[in-house]
Amino acid sequence: MNVVEEYFEKIVEMLREIKEQEQPSLMAAAELVAQAVEADRLIHVFGTGGHSVMGAMEVFYRAGGLVPINPLFPPGISVIDSHPNTERIEGYAKYVLDYYGVGNDDVLIICNVNGINAVTIESALEGKRRGAKLIGITSPTFSRAVPPGIPARHSSNKNLYELVDIVVDVHVPPGDAVLTIPGVGPKVAASSTFAICFALNSICALAVKLLAERGITPPVWVSANMPGGDETNKAYRDRYMPRIRHLY
C-alpha cells in the first residue's frame, strides 16, 4: 500500500468509527442545535487552538450550512495570527465568551481534538458557569494519553470530555498524525480536521432534518456562486448581521 492509499484508509476508518459509534451523541447534539434555531438563538462554535479553529471556520457562512452559527474567532488563537502559547493562557477564555455574548441556555460547541489546553478547559468551565449547554468535539483517547503536569495542559489537568454535556468522540489517535514512514521518527499526516469537520457537518445536517420534520424551514446558506445565491444570503445577512460579529 502506498502512502496516499494508507492515509486514505486511515481517514476513512476514522470517519467510519464516528458514523458507527457516535450516532447517539451526534443526534443529542443536533437536538440542542435544532432547539436553539427554533428559539431564534445563536449556536456558538469555538475552535480553541491553532488548528482547531478550522472547525468553526468550516460551519460558518458556508454553503449548505446553518445560518445562525456564531463563530468565536478571538485574536491570537488561529495559526494565522497566534503566538504558539496563546492557547495556554489561563484567564483568556472568559473575555472571549464575554465578547461573543455566550450566555445562559446558549449552545456552545467547543472543538479541540486533544481537549487539554487552558483556553479549551476554561471555555468549558466558564460556559458551564454561565449556564450554557456544552457540546465537546474531541478525542478522549488523545486526552487520556497526555500525562498531567505537562506545559500544554491547563493547571487543573482536566479534560474537555469530562466537562461538557455531550461528548462527540472523533476517534483521533494521540498525537493526531496517523502514518509511519520508515526512517522517520515522528508520525506524519494529521487527521483531526477531517474528523472534526465531519462531526460538525453531521450535527448541522441532522439539526436541519429535525427542523424540517417539525415543519420549520431552517435557515441555510446558499452558494453565492449559484443563481439566486446572493439574494438569499443577503436576506440572511440583513437579519443576522447585528448578532453575529463576523458577518460585519
Protein Blocks (a to p, Z undefined) as FASTA:
>chain_A
ZZklmmmmmmmmmmmmmmmmmmmmmmmmmmmmmmmmmnopacddddfbfklmmmmmmmgo
pehiafklccdddehkamklpcfklmmpghklmmmmmmnopaehiacddddfklpafklm
mmmmmmmmnopacdddddfklmmmpcghiakbcfklpafklmmmbdcdehiaehkiacdc
ehiabdehifklmmmmmmmmmmmmmmmmmmmmnopacdddddfkbghklmmmmmmmmmmm
mmmmklZZ
